[in-house]
């Protein structure tokens, strides 16, 4: 799947991510240890790293009320990419979120549940 997205911490851009033909390109910004999603080193980020990151921004696969949550989202199956498109990868206990091309969103929009 070819895709582009940006990773933010509140309104600070952390990374631009692009996947084309299974090749990953990551441009890192704001190299702040502990919040940079793919580390601060020059190590190559793989498609597996990207998929793991996306799934880490979702609720747990084994959650007991998974089917109810998916139904509320309008989804039939647990698909991390579709979940993150809906939730922007927002998790209640941190400030990291994902912005997709064409979206005009800020931290305030995402944190207040306006999306």
Secondary structure, 3 states (H helix, E strand, C coil): CCEEEEEEECCEEEEEEEEECCEEEEEECCCCCCCCCCCCCCCCCCHHHHHHHHHHCCCCCCCCCHHHHHHHHCCCCCCHHHHHHHHCCCCCCCCEEEEECCCCCCHHHHHCCCC
